[in-house]
Amino acid sequence: MKADLQTLEKTASQIRRDIVRMVHGCQSGHPGGSLGCTDFFTALYFSVMNHDPKFNMDALGEDIFFLSNGHISPVFYSTLAHAGYFDKAELATFRKLNARLQGHPTTHEHLPGIRIASGSLGQGLSVAIGAALAKKLNGDKSLVFTLHGDGEIQEGQIWEAAMFAPHNHVDNLISTIDVNGQQIDGPTKQVLSLGDLRAKWEAFGWDVLDMKGNDMADVVRVLEEAKSRTGQGKPIMILMHTEMGYGVDFMVGSHKWHGVAPNDEQLKLALDQLEETLGDY
Amino acid sequence: MKKYTYTDKKDTRSGFGAGLLEAGQKNDQVVALCADLIGSLKMNDFIKAFPERFVQVGIAEANMIGIAAGMTIGGKIPFTGTFANFSTGRVYDQIRQSVAYSNKNVKICASHAGLTLGEDGATHQILEDIGLMKMLPGMTVINTCDYNQTKAATIAIADYDGPVYLRFGRPVVPIFTDPDQKFEIGKAWMVNEGADVSIFATGHLVWQAILAGEILAEQGIDAEIINIHTIKPLDEEAVLKSVAKTGCVVTAEEHNRLGGLGDSIAQVLAVHNPSPQEYVAVNDSFGESGTPEQLMTKYGLDAEHIVAAVKKVIERKNKKG
């Protein structure tokens, strides 16, 4: 189950190719955040989590992941396909009519690997807390993971959940915020400042870790560190510092590629930078 | 007119509390969540019996709905409890995405629905909740009429797999349904067979419909009274069968006339059997402070107003010839 670093890097490269091709294929979707979070998804599904691609909704005895910022669905879908949840050929149907790969992830089309709909932001942390509470009631020692955008935590529901989890010692939960400093209308610093994220989450009672989100070794190390800190009374929050668009030079670091698809020429430029390691879908 | 009597009066929310305890005893997957209104929702007995299966979320309803949705993953059957306003309008998008669209087995249980919440006034008196909930694909919508029916419905929805909105209230009202009834989701209850008019009533208006039926009987009008406790899925067969016989309709509900039971009935009739219909409902307005009785009278939700609506609709039917 646990892939070595080199294998993880190869997998991440293929997933990044998939992301750009999927978004190009339907001329819509969100490449920026997907590319920035690719290392995290790869580490989670190919090294860190104990999970079974023979998908079972209740996930008894398995770790669970919830994507709260559902718009980065391309990286989620490609990861699930490579992990064996469904055939990677289905990635070609992304955002197309009658597809299970909806623009934002949903259980409605019964796509293996998805346990909740997300897209309307701010809801995933509450859902993850619920799943974590159910695990405790079931005597299930597995863990629950989440991912959120940094812009997403402007939603009020996040802070309801932030207050709940430490009070109730939800210590089987490892949440991550993708701190890329960008949102649709511009840098978060201009749109609505997030302030000192570490101080905020610590003040709410979370155990906070920092991660270099585009350094695979650090991603794996911090996720393992987070796992070792579970069961000690506190929920864990990882502040994952990434660059939006990481891996494609002309997309890096700009909110402009949050929700825009590359044209044919841009696709070629992007793919030239991303090695095909596991075969394109 | 069939005779309905009662020896006791209770609030429907107490029926929920009793039903929740029994559902919890029958099935250890049943869990309960509350947003700082344990006493108002009558959840104390459940909490005392199953403290580890209760989640206090504080004044954070959006978080409560999300947590409930998450708890279904792992097999739990969560019952959320707060006032109807905070159970629906405040958390509409959370219900829409995390519960309805995700098809999670969450039971959204809402007390203090409608005007009969009373003195707290319009901020708390939601009259739009039935409409909001029935528009969500896959959502079952139930509005119960007395203690026994609320208790039976609470137990029944624990056995049903899918999202449910269960609406009940605060005031003490007569207990007139069978304590041993089997609650069938989506199956209308024939309160009184009649020939001249079909009265479809839900929630607290069912007892008012019975009182109206007695007044009408004295005046020689034979009213059929049907309790629509499940507004969605609607028992269309029962509606059409009744109206085929009577030819006219009065609907009665503690809800805005827009989007409630009346509109559900009108939609069925418009397609299958267009018939004269009168609404006993709140006329597209907010409520206000007052006692429940004062408010039900002022806003036209009592037996007298049902009687007047029946006379009007029969006149329309007769004109139509």
HADDOCK unambig.tbl for C-alpha pairs under 7 A between the chains (distance, minus, plus):
assign (segid A and resid 57 and name CA) (segid B and resid 73 and name CA) 6.44 0.50 0.50
assign (segid A and resid 58 and name CA) (segid B and resid 73 and name CA) 4.74 0.50 0.50
assign (segid A and resid 58 and name CA) (segid B and resid 74 and name CA) 4.29 0.50 0.50
assign (segid A and resid 58 and name CA) (segid B and resid 75 and name CA) 6.33 0.50 0.50
assign (segid A and resid 59 and name CA) (segid B and resid 74 and name CA) 6.62 0.50 0.50
assign (segid A and resid 60 and name CA) (segid B and resid 74 and name CA) 6.40 0.50 0.50
assign (segid A and resid 106 and name CA) (segid B and resid 102 and name CA) 6.72 0.50 0.50
assign (segid A and resid 107 and name CA) (segid B and resid 102 and name CA) 5.49 0.50 0.50
assign (segid A and resid 108 and name CA) (segid B and resid 101 and name CA) 6.45 0.50 0.50
assign (segid A and resid 108 and name CA) (segid B and resid 102 and name CA) 6.02 0.50 0.50
assign (segid A and resid 116 and name CA) (segid B and resid 98 and name CA) 6.43 0.50 0.50
assign (segid A and resid 116 and name CA) (segid B and resid 102 and name CA) 5.59 0.50 0.50
assign (segid A and resid 117 and name CA) (segid B and resid 97 and name CA) 6.11 0.50 0.50
assign (segid A and resid 117 and name CA) (segid B and resid 98 and name CA) 6.09 0.50 0.50
assign (segid A and resid 117 and name CA) (segid B and resid 101 and name CA) 6.97 0.50 0.50
assign (segid A and resid 117 and name CA) (segid B and resid 102 and name CA) 5.52 0.50 0.50
assign (segid A and resid 118 and name CA) (segid B and resid 97 and name CA) 6.99 0.50 0.50
assign (segid A and resid 123 and name CA) (segid B and resid 66 and name CA) 6.31 0.50 0.50
assign (segid A and resid 123 and name CA) (segid B and resid 94 and name CA) 6.92 0.50 0.50
assign (segid A and resid 126 and name CA) (segid B and resid 63 and name CA) 5.31 0.50 0.50
assign (segid A and resid 126 and name CA) (segid B and resid 66 and name CA) 4.69 0.50 0.50
assign (segid A and resid 126 and name CA) (segid B and resid 67 and name CA) 4.90 0.50 0.50
assign (segid A and resid 127 and name CA) (segid B and resid 66 and name CA) 4.58 0.50 0.50
assign (segid A and resid 127 and name CA) (segid B and resid 67 and name CA) 4.77 0.50 0.50
assign (segid A and resid 127 and name CA) (segid B and resid 69 and name CA) 5.93 0.50 0.50
assign (segid A and resid 127 and name CA) (segid B and resid 70 and name CA) 4.12 0.50 0.50
assign (segid A and resid 128 and name CA) (segid B and resid 70 and name CA) 5.88 0.50 0.50
assign (segid A and resid 129 and name CA) (segid B and resid 67 and name CA) 5.90 0.50 0.50
assign (segid A and resid 129 and name CA) (segid B and resid 70 and name CA) 6.85 0.50 0.50
assign (segid A and resid 130 and name CA) (segid B and resid 67 and name CA) 3.91 0.50 0.50
assign (segid A and resid 130 and name CA) (segid B and resid 68 and name CA) 5.96 0.50 0.50
assign (segid A and resid 130 and name CA) (segid B and resid 69 and name CA) 6.83 0.50 0.50
assign (segid A and resid 130 and name CA) (segid B and resid 70 and name CA) 4.07 0.50 0.50
assign (segid A and resid 130 and name CA) (segid B and resid 71 and name CA) 4.39 0.50 0.50
assign (segid A and resid 131 and name CA) (segid B and resid 70 and name CA) 4.44 0.50 0.50
assign (segid A and resid 131 and name CA) (segid B and resid 71 and name CA) 4.76 0.50 0.50
assign (segid A and resid 131 and name CA) (segid B and resid 73 and name CA) 5.77 0.50 0.50
assign (segid A and resid 131 and name CA) (segid B and resid 74 and name CA) 6.80 0.50 0.50
assign (segid A and resid 133 and name CA) (segid B and resid 71 and name CA) 6.70 0.50 0.50
assign (segid A and resid 134 and name CA) (segid B and resid 71 and name CA) 5.10 0.50 0.50
assign (segid A and resid 134 and name CA) (segid B and resid 74 and name CA) 5.73 0.50 0.50
assign (segid A and resid 134 and name CA) (segid B and resid 76 and name CA) 6.78 0.50 0.50
assign (segid A and resid 135 and name CA) (segid B and resid 74 and name CA) 6.63 0.50 0.50
assign (segid A and resid 157 and name CA) (segid B and resid 62 and name CA) 6.16 0.50 0.50
assign (segid A and resid 157 and name CA) (segid B and resid 63 and name CA) 6.08 0.50 0.50
assign (segid A and resid 160 and name CA) (segid B and resid 60 and name CA) 5.96 0.50 0.50
assign (segid A and resid 160 and name CA) (segid B and resid 63 and name CA) 5.97 0.50 0.50
assign (segid A and resid 161 and name CA) (segid B and resid 63 and name CA) 5.86 0.50 0.50
assign (segid A and resid 164 and name CA) (segid B and resid 57 and name CA) 6.83 0.50 0.50
